[in-house]
Amino acid sequence: MSDVESIKPEVSHDELADLRKEVEATADLNNPDASLQKLLARHPVSEFSKTRIKLYVLCVCLYLCPTMNGYDGSLATSISTLPSFLDYFNLHNSPASTGLFFAIYPIAAMASTPFIPLLCDGIGRVKTIIIGLSILCVGAIVSATVKTLNLLIFARFLLSFGANIASSAAPMLLMETLPPNRKSMGLFFNTFYYVGSIVCTWASYGTSIAYDDEKQFKIPLWLQLLCPGICLLFVWMYPESPRYLYSKNRIDDCRQFLIKYHAGGDPNHPIVLAELNQIAQSFEVSGLLKPRDYFDFSGFLRTRSRRHRSLLVVVWSWFNQFSGNQVISYYMTTLFLNLGIKNATTRLLLTAVNSIICFLFASAGAFAMERIGRRPALLYANTGFIISFIALAVSTKKFDDDNDNKQAAAAGIAFIYIFQAVFFSFAMTPLQPTYPSEILSNDMRARGMAMYMFISNAASTLNLYTAPLAMQNITYWYYVFYVFWDTFQLVVVYFLFVETSNLTLEEIEHVFDTSNAVKESVRLSKKAKSSKKGGYADEENVKEDVKEDAKEEVGV
């Protein structure tokens, strides 16, 4: 514990001995019962100190990063069926061009992934977000001023390139800076995907009613600047990640961050010793990052625990884009059209209402996730996906057989909403970027997030480019495919996915070093959850141990 001992708080020998003993009992990753939640239960920190409030407010600034992805998803859906947009860019009866218009976004995101570890591990998380948002804003301006389809596709490339860089760094920064007992705040990050969607869908709905010319889609294109622009104004005030600071051997800066934002300004608070000890233990295993490490993925396969983490990132990257959600969200208006909703304005209204419902369910999911756990939430979601696609396939088949079957159309529309809100938004949306941020070790996180983004966008590209053709040629059988695929996902989640709720990043890292990571993660998560409610289960025994060994610890 050399890094802990280098901190010399102004307390007596006996008090220092007590603190050291308690840190060892709760923060040593080699202790099977280690949990910072125990420490915070006995030594609470004010949730409303000036520095804590500042951190919470700046978190909201980071929440604006995923709004661009939500905005684009709804923008593509909303304007792609507007006659004014189709006429302006000559997209009538051109499924290939429509597919490229959608697919260029994930293609550009994949192109940006090599820059994620280079920037995040090289210059820091905050500066990376600033660079990504700047590129994004340039793309937004270009998209709103172009007159040809080729330039519009180029503008969407810039938008996605910048958005992916910012959206990769932001969840890392959140999960690495939030206090251990406020990790749930990071789960609200991706719920703001729907804030972007809400702004876009209602703006598109309003302009579709107010105008019948190019303003129908030009105004929504200009509004792409709104949320990223606000974030760009304030993100520079966000403190740099203590894990990044430690990786650059800036240990004192790391300690000062923990004192200021996690300990309420108290340098003697044991949480400072405990967190720094856990971070130090993590980097003792991997070593401090060097420039040659930024693109070196060979270490991801070096040990069994790293292979497990890497496999989870790959699987999760694919699952969160290939559960059927991309088909539902990007082609919602087309699904409504297939179910008999012929009026374009009505379809936009239904899409706009869906965004609000999804935001409410995603927020509820983020709020409840630490309580119900990641694994139960994901098992619930995948079960719901299977049910929803069975219902959607049946209702679409019945409507195809009889276009006057209003009951089938209503059932299909209902299950579009149920899939999006009740299952996907509630359970998957809060976890999409945060789960990989949690399960990756400190030295793997930036490279792992780049891998996550690349695979996610590869799955999205495949979906978006093939979905129009599949829905046109095989209709409801396309939904049947997802019934079988989501069943496969359900099995994989049960046997492979670890629990991360109520655990710190370093505690999650240690879980993968055990013989049965899934079982151990569930055990530790339950224990940490219990500690948050009642403190030490064996509190009196720990007190006695501290008293008996205090003098021996300091040699008096």
Rosetta blueprint (number, residue, H / E / L):
1 M L
2 S H
3 D H
4 V H
5 E H
6 S L
7 I L
8 K L
9 P L
10 E L
11 V L
12 S L
13 H H
14 D H
15 E H
16 L H
17 A H
18 D H
19 L H
20 R H
21 K H
22 E H
23 V H
24 E H
25 A H
26 T H
27 A H
28 D L
29 L L
30 N L
31 N L
32 P L
33 D L
34 A L
35 S L
36 L H
37 Q H
38 K H
39 L H
40 L H
41 A H
42 R H
43 H L
44 P L
45 V L
46 S L
47 E L
48 F L
49 S L
50 K H
51 T H
52 R H
53 I H
54 K H
55 L H
56 Y H
57 V H
58 L H
59 C H
60 V H
61 C H
62 L H
63 Y H
64 L L
65 C L
66 P L
67 T H
68 M H
69 N H
70 G H
71 Y H
72 D H
73 G H
74 S H
75 L H
76 A H
77 T H
78 S H
79 I H
80 S L
81 T L
82 L L
83 P H
84 S H
85 F H
86 L H
87 D H
88 Y H
89 F L
90 N L
91 L L
92 H L
93 N L
94 S L
95 P H
96 A H
97 S H
98 T H
99 G H
100 L H
101 F H
102 F H
103 A H
104 I H
105 Y H
106 P H
107 I H
108 A H
109 A H
110 M H
111 A H
112 S H
113 T L
114 P L
115 F H
116 I H
117 P H
118 L H
119 L H
120 C H
121 D H
122 G H
123 I L
124 G L
125 R H
126 V H
127 K H
128 T H
129 I H
130 I H
131 I H
132 G H
133 L H
134 S H
135 I H
136 L H
137 C H
138 V H
139 G H
140 A H
141 I H
142 V H
143 S H
144 A H
145 T H
146 V L
147 K L
148 T L
149 L H
150 N H
151 L H
152 L H
153 I H
154 F H
155 A H
156 R H
157 F H
158 L H
159 L H
160 S H
161 F H
162 G H
163 A H
164 N H
165 I H
166 A H
167 S H
168 S H
169 A H
170 A H
171 P H
172 M H
173 L H
174 L H
175 M H
176 E H
177 T H
178 L L
179 P L
180 P H
181 N H
182 R H
183 K H
184 S H
185 M H
186 G H
187 L H
188 F H
189 F L
190 N H
191 T H
192 F H
193 Y H
194 Y H
195 V H
196 G H
197 S H
198 I H
199 V H
200 C H
201 T H
202 W H
203 A H
204 S H
205 Y H
206 G H
207 T H
208 S H
209 I H
210 A H
211 Y L
212 D L
213 D L
214 E L
215 K H
216 Q H
217 F H
218 K H
219 I H
220 P H
221 L H
222 W H
223 L H
224 Q H
225 L H
226 L H
227 C H
228 P H
229 G H
230 I H
231 C H
232 L H
233 L H
234 F H
235 V H
236 W H
237 M H
238 Y L
239 P L
240 E L
241 S L
242 P H
243 R H
244 Y H
245 L H
246 Y H
247 S H
248 K L
249 N L
250 R L
251 I H
252 D H
253 D H
254 C H
255 R H
256 Q H
257 F H
258 L H
259 I H
260 K H
261 Y H
262 H H
263 A L
264 G L
265 G L
266 D L
267 P L
268 N L
269 H L
270 P H
271 I H
272 V H
273 L H
274 A H
275 E H
276 L H
277 N H
278 Q H
279 I H
280 A H
281 Q H
282 S H
283 F H
284 E H
285 V H
286 S H
287 G L
288 L L
289 L L
290 K L
291 P H
292 R H
293 D H
294 Y L
295 F L
296 D L
297 F L
298 S H
299 G H
300 F H
301 L H
302 R L
303 T L
304 R H
305 S H
306 R H
307 R H
308 H H
309 R H
310 S H
311 L H
312 L H
313 V H
314 V H
315 V H
316 W H
317 S H
318 W H
319 F H
320 N L
321 Q L
322 F L
323 S L
324 G L
325 N H
326 Q H
327 V H
328 I H
329 S H
330 Y H
331 Y L
332 M H
333 T H
334 T H
335 L H
336 F H
337 L H
338 N H
339 L L
340 G L
341 I L
342 K L
343 N L
344 A H
345 T H
346 T H
347 R H
348 L H
349 L H
350 L H
351 T H
352 A H
353 V H
354 N H
355 S H
356 I H
357 I H
358 C H
359 F H
360 L H
361 F H
362 A H
363 S H
364 A H
365 G H
366 A H
367 F H
368 A H
369 M H
370 E H
371 R H
372 I H
373 G L
374 R H
375 R H
376 P H
377 A H
378 L H
379 L H
380 Y H
381 A H
382 N H
383 T H
384 G H
385 F H
386 I H
387 I H
388 S H
389 F H
390 I H
391 A H
392 L H
393 A H
394 V H
395 S H
396 T H
397 K H
398 K H
399 F H
400 D H
401 D H
402 D L
403 N L
404 D L
405 N L
406 K H
407 Q H
408 A H
409 A H
410 A H
411 A H
412 G H
413 I H
414 A H
415 F H
416 I H
417 Y H
418 I H
419 F H
420 Q H
421 A H
422 V H
423 F H
424 F H
425 S H
426 F H
427 A H
428 M H
429 T H
430 P H
431 L H
432 Q L
433 P L
434 T H
435 Y H
436 P H
437 S H
438 E H
439 I H
440 L L
441 S L
442 N L
443 D L
444 M L
445 R H
446 A H
447 R H
448 G H
449 M H
450 A H
451 M H
452 Y H
453 M H
454 F H
455 I H
456 S H
457 N H
458 A H
459 A H
460 S H
461 T H
462 L H
463 N H
464 L H
465 Y H
466 T H
467 A H
468 P H
469 L H
470 A H
471 M H
472 Q H
473 N H
474 I L
475 T L
476 Y L
477 W H
478 Y H
479 Y H
480 V H
481 F H
482 Y H
483 V H
484 F H
485 W H
486 D H
487 T H
488 F H
489 Q H
490 L H
491 V H
492 V H
493 V H
494 Y H
495 F H
496 L H
497 F L
498 V L
499 E L
500 T L
501 S L
502 N L
503 L L
504 T L
505 L H
506 E H
507 E H
508 I H
509 E H
510 H H
511 V H
512 F L
513 D L
514 T L
515 S L
516 N L
517 A H
518 V H
519 K H
520 E H
521 S H
522 V H
523 R H
524 L H
525 S H
526 K H
527 K H
528 A H
529 K H
530 S H
531 S H
532 K H
533 K H
534 G H
535 G L
536 Y L
537 A L
538 D L
539 E H
540 E H
541 N H
542 V H
543 K H
544 E H
545 D H
546 V H
547 K H
548 E H
549 D H
550 A H
551 K H
552 E H
553 E H
554 V H
555 G L
556 V L
